[in-house]
């Protein structure tokens, strides 16, 4: 849906689906119900085109591009006709999770294949080819992806830069062919290859230098490769939204898309809060823990179990702790009960900054994908949750 002069959708990665058939069923089953709810509650004008933030696995992308005997990708043709019939449109695709994303152990595997591997390049290219066929004439198209790799993988940046540069050139050619503006957003997150403002700026600087050293054309990097700014992830890093966004603007790094989401906040000196954090430990996703000390230094832990193992081994580890965050996406509109809190303020600050700087980004996506693993006291019907999140964003 139109969001001032931008586009707003929720990311359909909240719905378990890996094949194209499952994805299409989820759109028809859940996404249209969300649209109806927004219209019913006055958050959408009935005749307005409705935006969908699509998530496609590698399997679904391949199936969507299955060609018939006449050389036409039939599933894509059917989908495009359905979008027109339902007055819906696509402007962005979440290309971070390559494979299974629900009901299985995802954890660090969500970073595989990373940007050192050609499979990641090929998958991302397919997403843009799909997007090119679906986009309306006056809309630019974005795909969000992982921040290069995972720190533990100790990825080879040379390979990463090679594949990202090839993607930038591909997007330049695709933009020329279709007369559209295509851009890729790398999404920093805790323990990613780059995870905060400083590391992101340094990565893009190294990327630029790598290209210049090889006498490569570099303008395409600013046009086609940018940042997918996730308010949950930057809040986890104890970042200030205005500082981060203005730093990217000054460095001429494109804000490709903004993910609007919140994480858990907690007082690391409270035994009650620590016990509550234990209840969010589950086997599907990584839930990195970050602790900010009084001297502004930060402790990072891979997951909730590793955090408590370290605390058991060093009981005085939190002696100078000032604040704690846990990478668990929770609904935007409500915080868990005390003694826990949320990073909702960072999302508010981000939207306020965008209101003051309307040209900074025109793609916004609500992304609370952990609905299926939320503790029972935070769960409500998924369409109701998403509708409440839209209402919260629009109220800002």
LUMMARFI-806428 format. One line per 3 residues: their letters; for each residue y, x, z of C-alpha. Coordinates in steps of 0.001 Angstrom, whole numbers. Layout:
N
A	Y X Z; ...
This chain:
396
XXX	0 0 0; 3562 1095 -535; 5002 2829 2525
XXX	8757 3045 1899; 8754 5290 -1206; 5281 6629 -395
XXX	1675 5392 -300; -355 4533 2791; -4103 3988 3062
XXX	-6888 4441 5558; -9605 6969 4754; -12911 5308 3929
XXX	-14836 8193 5509; -14949 5894 8527; -17696 3909 6737
XXX	-21143 5566 6560; -21907 6064 2859; -23302 8970 846
XXX	-24438 7483 -2475; -22026 5759 -4853; -23856 2453 -4338
XXX	-23342 2740 -567; -19697 3731 -1038; -18968 819 -3375
XXX	-20700 -1597 -1000; -18550 -325 1885; -15382 -875 -153
XXX	-16393 -4433 -1007; -17652 -5181 2502; -15067 -3530 4761
XXX	-12015 -2423 2782; -11283 -5866 1343; -11632 -7373 4817
XXX	-9054 -4888 6129; -6722 -5889 3301; -7169 -9573 4137
XXX	-6478 -8874 7801; -3238 -7039 6962; -2084 -9969 4826
XXX	-3013 -12476 7530; -1092 -10551 10182; 2010 -10112 8018
XXX	1615 -6362 7491; 1149 -6700 3725; 2677 -8948 1098
XXX	-72 -10901 -633; 800 -9828 -4172; 1266 -6117 -3457
XXX	-1287 -3677 -4827; -3510 -2332 -2059; -4101 1421 -1729
XXX	-7536 2847 -954; -8032 6337 513; -11383 7158 -1045
XXX	-14059 9441 377; -16700 10588 -2082; -19618 12849 -1233
XXX	-20855 15274 -3895; -23747 12882 -4541; -21423 9882 -4983
XXX	-19108 11860 -7285; -22046 12872 -9504; -23310 9287 -9639
XXX	-19859 7910 -10436; -19682 10303 -13414; -23085 9298 -14831
XXX	-22697 8882 -18587; -24392 6171 -20640; -25814 6569 -24174
XXX	-22333 6100 -25623; -20919 8996 -23582; -18997 6730 -21190
XXX	-19226 7169 -17386; -20381 3593 -16816; -20126 3464 -12989
XXX	-16555 4795 -13197; -15667 2188 -15828; -17071 -588 -13619
XXX	-15182 738 -10599; -11903 932 -12506; -12344 -2670 -13656
XXX	-13062 -3731 -10046; -9882 -2024 -8822; -7840 -3898 -11425
XXX	-9540 -7185 -10594; -8897 -6753 -6856; -5333 -5431 -7317
XXX	-6303 -2177 -5579; -5492 1406 -6503; -6545 4954 -5625
XXX	-4046 7744 -5009; -6051 10183 -2881; -9612 11316 -2216
XXX	-10965 13041 893; -12935 16009 -438; -13505 17801 2884
XXX	-17081 16662 3720; -19329 17617 796; -22550 16035 2050
XXX	-23843 13722 4769; -21087 12752 7200; -22671 10115 9438
XXX	-25884 9567 11410; -26892 13225 11175; -25859 16550 12678
XXX	-22678 17501 10810; -21008 20027 13156; -20166 23313 11333
XXX	-22092 22182 8223; -19038 20146 7212; -17593 23506 6054
XXX	-20486 24106 3649; -20177 24905 838; -16884 26631 1598
XXX	-14269 27924 -854; -16174 31180 -1430; -18847 29138 -3246
XXX	-18639 27762 -6764; -20226 24485 -5605; -17035 23682 -3699
XXX	-14897 24388 -6759; -17103 22234 -9008; -17215 19336 -6533
XXX	-13438 19375 -6128; -12931 19463 -9914; -15133 16362 -10260
XXX	-13043 14531 -7658; -9897 15268 -9643; -11542 14173 -12908
XXX	-12422 10868 -11234; -8893 10575 -9841; -7399 11273 -13270
XXX	-9258 8303 -14725; -8296 5975 -11874; -4617 6806 -11282
XXX	-1890 4461 -12443; 734 6037 -14701; 3455 6373 -12058
XXX	1316 7790 -9204; 447 11419 -8393; -3025 12275 -7150
XXX	-4190 14342 -4177; -7497 15609 -2853; -7816 17029 660
XXX	-10254 19817 1444; -11308 22272 4149; -9099 25217 5236
XXX	-11002 27670 3065; -13903 28147 5448; -14950 28275 9119
XXX	-13946 31300 11220; -17529 31989 12277; -18562 32385 8618
XXX	-16251 35434 8241; -15600 34353 4657; -14566 36736 1890
XXX	-10944 35846 1106; -11140 37462 -2331; -13779 34930 -3394
XXX	-11772 32157 -1747; -8622 33116 -3642; -10536 33357 -6934
XXX	-11880 29823 -6618; -8624 28333 -5369; -6668 30021 -8147
XXX	-9128 28687 -10721; -8598 25236 -9217; -4812 25586 -9465
XXX	-5076 26484 -13158; -7507 23627 -13730; -5099 21187 -12062
XXX	-2230 22492 -14159; -4219 21767 -17325; -5384 18378 -16034
XXX	-1807 17431 -15132; -688 18383 -18632; -3498 16418 -20284
XXX	-2921 13236 -18269; 838 13478 -17735; 308 13233 -13981
XXX	888 15422 -10928; -2352 16566 -9271; -2410 18613 -6054
XXX	-4969 19922 -3565; -4304 19916 186; -6019 22513 2398
XXX	-6478 20996 5852; -6025 23391 8817; -8067 22537 11888
XXX	-9265 24318 15044; -11571 27244 14233; -11045 26804 10511
XXX	-10367 29946 8460; -6719 29147 9220; -5940 26598 11872
XXX	-2296 26509 12965; 1178 26967 11523; 1258 30757 11818
XXX	-2200 31293 10353; -1505 28835 7530; 1736 30580 6562
XXX	-60 33945 6639; -2924 32652 4469; -586 31297 1799
XXX	1396 34540 1878; -1780 36587 1337; -2823 34233 -1461
XXX	528 34680 -3207; 335 38473 -2816; -3246 38514 -4149
XXX	-2129 36690 -7305; 951 38875 -7802; -1082 42075 -7442
XXX	-3207 40903 -10373; -201 39875 -12484; -1369 36259 -12419
XXX	960 33327 -13020; 1883 32127 -9534; 4065 29060 -10118
XXX	923 26942 -10324; 115 27790 -6707; 3255 26077 -5393
XXX	2684 23110 -7701; -1031 22558 -7145; -2165 24058 -3808
XXX	-609 22811 -591; -1360 21667 2945; -3035 18500 4131
XXX	-1149 18057 7423; -3401 16350 9982; -1439 15234 13047
XXX	-4564 15375 15216; -5309 18980 14230; -1781 20319 14685
XXX	-1480 18517 18018; -4721 20179 19111; -2997 23515 18477
XXX	-88 22504 20767; 2246 22625 17771; 5627 20926 17451
XXX	5638 18678 14376; 9233 19390 13385; 8712 23155 13689
XXX	5497 23114 11646; 6701 20847 8855; 10043 22604 8495
XXX	8257 25993 8425; 6109 24831 5502; 9164 23449 3722
XXX	11041 26740 4105; 8010 28665 2815; 7832 26382 -272
XXX	4363 25201 706; 3729 21733 -584; 2740 19023 1898
XXX	90 17407 -274; -894 14669 2174; -414 13700 5810
XXX	-3366 12504 7857; -2195 10283 10695; -4606 10591 13603
XXX	-4772 11336 17331; -6933 13523 19559; -7888 13474 23230
XXX	-5567 15131 25733; -6544 15967 29308; -5500 17825 32432
XXX	-7863 20836 32632; -7145 21214 36337; -8484 17724 37106
XXX	-12178 17510 37950; -12104 13806 37137; -10643 14489 33679
XXX	-13255 17182 33001; -16043 14753 33915; -14567 12192 31507
XXX	-14458 14749 28689; -18222 15194 29092; -18715 11562 28014
XXX	-17322 12390 24556; -20022 14981 23846; -22195 13731 20981
XXX	-24465 15321 18414; -22738 14529 15106; -19365 16317 14921
XXX	-17766 19448 16324; -15370 18630 19160; -13445 21856 19667
XXX	-11710 22304 23035; -8349 24065 23263; -6717 25016 26561
XXX	-3102 26123 26767; -2301 28400 29692; 989 28582 31555
XXX	1899 31726 29575; 1414 29773 26289; -1787 31646 25404
XXX	-4635 29485 24128; -8354 29435 24882; -10580 28033 22130
XXX	-14119 26702 22429; -16399 25701 19584; -17584 22428 21124
XXX	-17725 20495 24394; -21028 22076 25575; -19706 25619 24942
XXX	-16596 24817 26951; -18583 23715 29983; -20998 26635 29653
XXX	-18033 29041 29737; -16558 27210 32723; -19870 27409 34621
XXX	-20041 31144 33915; -16370 31725 34900; -15239 29073 37410
XXX	-11744 30617 37576; -11328 30386 33792; -8834 27516 34159
XXX	-6808 29035 36995; -3703 29267 34800; -4421 26264 32568
XXX	-1532 23921 31808; -2876 21483 29195; -6098 20602 27410
XXX	-7001 19033 24066; -10331 17919 22590; -10975 17447 18851
XXX	-12137 13864 18960; -10269 11429 16697; -9348 8342 18713
XXX	-7530 5182 17577; -3812 5685 16972; -2723 2536 18758
XXX	-4337 3140 22152; -5046 6015 24484; -8138 6160 26678
XXX	-7686 5195 30291; -6467 7762 32810; -7216 10514 33585
XXX	-7416 11098 29814; -4576 10796 27332; -3930 11200 23615
XXX	-1797 13259 21245; -150 10124 19840; 3309 11668 20313
XXX	2609 14253 17612; 1860 11488 15117; 5092 9753 16127
XXX	7075 12987 15714; 5540 13570 12289; 6443 10097 11043
XXX	9958 10473 12471; 10389 13795 10661; 9192 12252 7399
XXX	11667 9406 7829; 14470 11970 8164; 13085 14046 5240
XXX	11732 11362 2857; 10918 13796 64; 8562 15983 2075
XXX	5397 13983 1292; 4473 10693 -357; 772 10485 551
XXX	-164 9159 4003; -3659 8392 5215; -4925 6991 8516
XXX	-8029 8973 9476; -10016 7981 12552; -13492 8740 11245
XXX	-15245 8911 14641; -15352 5136 15135; -19154 5147 15127
XXX	-19413 7690 17957; -16567 6464 20202; -17586 5566 23760
XXX	-18308 1845 24050; -15113 1054 25999; -13007 2172 22991
XXX	-15019 323 20328; -13970 -2919 18662; -14977 -4291 15218
XXX	-14097 -1665 12646; -11835 -3913 10545; -9889 -4850 13683
XXX	-9510 -1195 14650; -8216 -215 11209; -5865 -3217 11129
XXX	-4456 -2224 14518; -3912 1325 13267; -1975 86 10230
XXX	174 -2070 12511; 900 920 14754; 1894 3143 11812
XXX	4103 485 10273; 5803 -86 13644; 6864 3552 13687
